[in-house]
Amino acid sequence: MSTKLNDVVLVVDDSPESLGMLNVALNNQGYTALVALNGMQALAIVDKVQPDVILLDAMMPNMDGFETCHKLKQLLPSTPIIFMTGLSDVEDIVKGFEAGAIDYVTKPIFPDEVIARIKTHIETAKQALSAQDALDHAGNKVFCVSEQGRLSWATPYVHKLIDNIAGDDLSPWATIANRITLWLTSDTSHDLLMDCFSQPLKVSYVRQQHDKHLLRITETKAPKTAAHLQQHLPITKRESEVLYWVSYGKTSWEISQILEMSPRTVNKHLEQIFKKLGVDNRTSAASISIRILDAEH
């Protein structure tokens, strides 16, 4: 990873010698180094500038590193914090992790080791942020697959959706993988329609990240039928069929041709529909029908 000038490292240490050494090493690597002598100074700095990573001494007077770490994580939950500690006691190291640290280095500090840790954690944090940006952009209907179409991860929403529509398919992700593999080798600018489950789904390509592919699911609504009208209204099956075509603006004659009945019979059904729905014309009946047909599942 190439270091950029906007990679900001906050060093919190009450030792001027350590601060000076780390400041030089960080500047030589192209980082912007900010320094704080205690926890209060660190909190004041992050109130104005958000660092990419924080190096934090565990043992400081007044507010120690553990308390400082806890407060910093409240302000910057996604910023990695690396403890610098001379402590070898496992309980103190665990205490640091419990306070929110992601890593630790022991004193005396070796700048090359610290720089290597910083590079790793900044890169990891940026990848995590990139993934979060993708989720924010795509909502929660996203999942990630390998080049072979195998699932790498999916949001809980996607897992639940696939489980709900998989039906008798005991390995739905394998079924999905077969289709996605072929799609990835074709034109992914066109959505993939998957009609292998009880509900059709559309899969859109979001972007590639390293050797993985981020995809988004769009649920495709199955078209509603006259049965939906009968389900929601106090009308018979035949009346629901007539009302269905009324909602599409069909005349009595056109409906008679579609349903293979006389126009007079269509009008008789309409009379019953008007009475049951408490309306007195086709427009009002159609309005009720359209609201049901256009409603979310």
C-alpha positions, 0 to 999 in steps of 0.5 A: 500500500502506498502511503498518502499524505492524508493518512493521519496518525495520532500518537498519544504518549507522555514520553517526549523521547518516544513522541520525537522518535515516532514523529520522525519515523512517521514523517519519513514514511509520508504520514501526517503525525499528530502528537498528544502528551495525555488523554485529554489532549488526544480527545481535544485533537480528535474533536477537530481532526479524525486520524486514520490510526491512533498509537496510544501509550497504555501507562499515562498519568491522570487518565491512563491509556485504557480509559483514554482508549474507551473514550476515543472509541466512543468518538471514533468507533471505526478508527483502529487503536494500537496500544504501546505498552511495556506491560507483559501481563496478559491481563493488562493486554486483555484489558487493552483489547476490552477497552477497544484496541485492535493491536499492541506493540511492546516497548521499547518501540521499534519504528519499522515494526510500528510502521508495518502495523500502522500500514496494515491497520490503515489498509484494513480500516479503509477496506472496512469503510469501503465495504460499509460505503457499499452497504450504505449505497446499496442498502441491505440487499447486497451480497458478495461472491467469488470469481466462481460465484460462491458466496463470500458474505451476505447481509442478514436480509439477503440470507432471510430472503433466500431462505424464505423463497428457496422452497424445497431447494436445500442448497439455494446458494449452490443454485445461485452460484451456477447462474452467477458464474455464467453471468460474471463471464458475460455482460454484467451491465445487464441484470441477471434474472433468477427465476429458480425460486418461488419468487423471481429475483433480479441481481445487479452488479455493484462493483469489484473489490479485489477478487470479489464481486459485490452484487445487489438483489432487487425483488421482482414482484410477481404480477397480481391477479384477479385472485388478489381482488377476491382475497381482499374484497367481498366479491365472487371469483367471476366478479373479481375477474370482471373487476380486474379488467375494469381496472385496466380500462376495458369496456364491457364488450372487451371484457366479454371477449376476454372472459368469454361471456356476454356483455349483458352478463358482464354488466350484471356482474358489475351491478353486483360489484358496485353494490358490494363495494358501495360505489355507483360507477366503474371509475370508483370500482376501478380505483379500489381495484387499482389500490389493491393491485398496486399495493406492496406485497 
